[in-house]
Amino acid sequence: MSTGLRFPGSDLPPDPTGGLRRRVRVLLALDEPGPAPSGRPLRVGLLGGSFNPAHEGHLYVSRVALERLGLDQVWWLVSPQNPLKPRIGMAPFEERLASARAIARHPRIKVLDLERRFGTVYTVDLLRRLCRWRGYRFVLLLGADNLAQLPRWRRWVEILERVPVAVVARLPYSRSALAGPAAKRFAAARIQPERARELPERAPPAWVFLPVRPHPASSTAIREGRWPRPAPRRE
């Protein structure tokens, strides 16, 4: 699946250094601003995760975000290794990336390996890089479970001060997440769901909670055999 995005330095001539020059040039190029679209900035939702494996729930959340937030695209950012999750039981990165590409059956959903390209581990470092790109308005997409555990993330306050955040309801975490420290600390920055389409243009901190019908699929249920594994995509 083509991402529709081209990064500077991705098409280089044969490299006599065995790949070292290519890796260095690609990493340096990714420090440059991304390709700015014509007209207004592109509104992009960022859905990061292990995708171990990707499933229809990810697709459902992305479609909700596209519609409710008025986004142009949603980027699935497959993490090489979430620092809050154990390595045991984590499928190889390429396998998880392939599962995401197989599920992302939507022309405005792009599956990217930016964390691997950037060499970043933490969300705050990834956002620092992306916020340098002109011509984009980024919105971080979180499930309610992630809002609840957000204070465990590195420099979580900076995350909320860098980009607007959309939190999608997820049972059984929504109630505890909305009563948790992150929601309380930024209570004044919360907007009502009926104004969600304003979120991409708002200066952070700004966030919205989207009370949507929950989707039953989860990566944990798939790995444990309690939910059918996604069928391979037919080209």
C-alpha positions in Angstrom: 0.0 0.0 0.0 1.4 3.4 -1.0 1.3 6.0 1.8 1.0 8.8 -0.7 3.8 10.6 1.2 7.3 11.1 -0.1 10.2 11.9 2.2 13.3 13.7 1.1 16.3 11.5 0.6 14.2 8.3 0.1 15.4 7.7 -3.5 19.2 7.7 -3.5 21.8 6.2 -5.9 23.7 3.1 -5.0 25.6 3.6 -1.8 29.2 2.3 -1.5 29.1 2.6 2.3 26.7 -0.3 2.5 23.7 1.7 3.6 25.3 4.0 6.2 25.2 7.1 4.0 21.5 6.4 3.1 20.4 6.0 6.7 22.2 9.2 7.8 20.8 11.2 4.8 17.2 10.0 5.4 17.4 10.8 9.1 18.7 14.3 8.4 16.1 14.9 5.7 13.3 14.0 8.0 14.3 17.0 10.1 13.2 19.2 7.3 9.5 20.3 7.0 7.2 17.8 5.4 5.6 18.5 2.0 3.2 21.4 2.5 -0.1 21.0 0.6 -1.6 23.9 -1.3 -4.2 26.1 0.3 -5.0 25.6 4.0 -2.9 23.3 6.3 -3.6 19.6 6.1 -5.5 18.4 9.2 -4.0 15.1 10.3 -4.9 12.7 13.1 -2.1 10.7 14.6 -3.0 7.3 15.9 0.1 5.7 17.4 0.3 2.2 18.8 1.9 -1.3 18.7 -0.8 -2.6 16.3 -0.2 -6.1 17.7 -2.1 -6.8 15.5 -4.1 -4.1 13.8 -7.8 -4.7 13.8 -11.2 -3.3 12.8 -11.3 -1.3 16.0 -8.4 0.8 14.8 -10.2 1.4 11.5 -13.5 2.3 13.3 -11.7 4.9 15.5 -10.0 6.4 12.5 -13.3 6.8 10.6 -14.9 8.4 13.6 -12.0 10.9 13.8 -12.1 11.7 10.1 -15.8 12.5 10.3 -16.2 14.1 13.8 -13.0 16.2 13.7 -13.1 17.1 10.0 -9.7 15.6 9.4 -8.1 15.2 5.9 -6.1 12.1 6.9 -5.3 9.8 9.8 -1.8 8.4 10.1 -1.3 5.1 11.8 2.2 5.3 13.4 3.3 1.8 14.2 5.7 1.9 17.2 8.8 -0.4 17.1 8.4 -0.9 20.8 6.1 0.8 23.3 8.2 1.5 26.4 5.2 0.8 28.6 4.6 -2.6 27.1 6.6 -5.8 27.5 8.6 -7.2 24.7 7.3 -10.7 25.4 4.4 -11.4 23.2 5.2 -8.5 20.8 5.2 -9.5 17.2 8.1 -8.4 15.0 7.8 -4.9 13.8 7.5 -5.8 10.1 4.7 -8.2 10.9 2.8 -5.5 12.8 3.4 -3.0 10.1 2.0 -5.4 7.5 -1.1 -6.1 9.7 -1.8 -2.4 9.8 -1.5 -2.0 6.0 -3.8 -5.0 5.5 -6.5 -3.4 7.8 -6.2 0.3 6.7 -8.7 0.0 3.9 -9.4 3.7 3.5 -7.9 6.2 1.0 -7.4 8.8 3.8 -5.7 6.4 6.3 -1.9 6.1 5.9 0.3 3.6 7.6 3.7 5.0 8.4 6.9 3.9 10.2 8.0 7.4 11.3 9.2 6.3 14.7 11.6 3.9 13.1 12.7 6.5 10.6 13.2 9.1 13.3 14.7 6.8 15.8 12.3 8.0 18.5 10.8 6.0 21.4 8.6 8.5 23.2 5.6 10.3 21.8 6.8 13.7 23.0 10.0 13.3 20.9 8.0 12.3 17.9 5.7 15.3 18.2 8.7 17.6 18.6 9.8 16.4 15.1 6.4 16.6 13.5 5.6 20.0 14.8 8.5 21.4 12.7 6.6 20.5 9.6 4.9 23.4 8.0 1.5 23.0 6.3 0.1 20.5 8.8 -2.3 20.7 11.8 -1.8 17.6 13.9 -4.3 16.1 16.3 -3.2 13.3 18.7 -5.9 10.5 18.8 -6.1 8.6 22.1 -8.4 5.9 23.4 -9.8 6.6 26.9 -7.5 3.9 28.3 -4.5 6.0 27.1 -5.9 9.2 28.7 -6.2 7.3 32.0 -2.5 6.3 31.9 -1.2 9.5 30.2 0.6 10.7 33.4 2.9 7.7 33.0 4.1 9.0 29.6 7.3 10.9 29.4 6.7 14.7 29.6 2.9 14.1 29.2 2.1 17.8 30.0 4.3 18.9 27.1 2.3 16.5 24.8 -0.9 18.2 25.7 0.7 21.6 25.2 2.1 20.7 21.8 -0.9 19.4 19.9 -4.7 19.2 20.3 -5.9 15.8 21.6 -9.1 13.9 20.7 -10.0 11.1 23.2 -12.3 8.4 21.9 -14.5 6.5 24.4 -13.5 3.0 25.2 -15.1 0.7 27.7 -14.5 0.2 30.6 -12.0 3.1 30.8 -14.0 6.2 30.0 -15.3 7.1 33.4 -12.0 6.6 35.2 -10.1 8.5 32.5 -12.4 11.5 32.7 -11.9 11.5 36.5 -8.2 11.1 36.2 -5.3 13.5 36.7 -4.8 14.4 33.0 -8.4 15.3 32.5 -8.5 17.3 35.7 -5.3 19.2 35.1 -6.5 20.3 31.6 -10.2 20.6 32.4 -10.3 24.2 31.3 -9.0 23.2 27.8 -11.7 20.7 27.2 -14.3 21.5 24.5 -17.7 20.0 23.9 -18.2 17.2 21.4 -20.5 19.3 19.2 -17.5 21.6 18.6 -15.1 18.8 17.8 -14.5 20.0 14.2 -12.9 23.2 15.7 -10.2 21.1 17.4 -7.6 20.9 14.6 -7.5 24.7 14.3 -7.3 25.4 18.1 -4.1 26.3 19.8 -3.1 23.7 22.4 -3.8 22.8 25.0 -7.2 21.8 23.7 -8.9 18.4 23.9 -12.3 16.8 23.3 -13.9 13.6 24.5 -15.9 11.8 21.8 -18.6 9.5 23.3 -19.0 7.0 20.5 -20.4 3.5 20.3 -17.6 1.2 21.4 -16.1 -1.4 19.0 -15.7 -4.9 20.4 -12.3 -5.7 18.8 -9.1 -5.4 20.6 -5.5 -6.6 20.0 -5.5 -8.4 23.3 -8.6 -10.3 22.5 -7.2 -11.3 19.1 -4.0 -12.6 20.6 -5.9 -14.6 23.2 -8.2 -16.1 20.6 -11.3 -14.4 21.9 -11.8 -12.4 18.7 -11.2 -13.6 15.1 -7.9 -12.7 13.6 -8.3 -10.3 10.6 -8.4 -12.0 7.2 -5.5 -11.4 4.9 -6.1 -8.5 2.5 -6.8 -9.4 -1.1 -5.1 -7.2 -3.7 
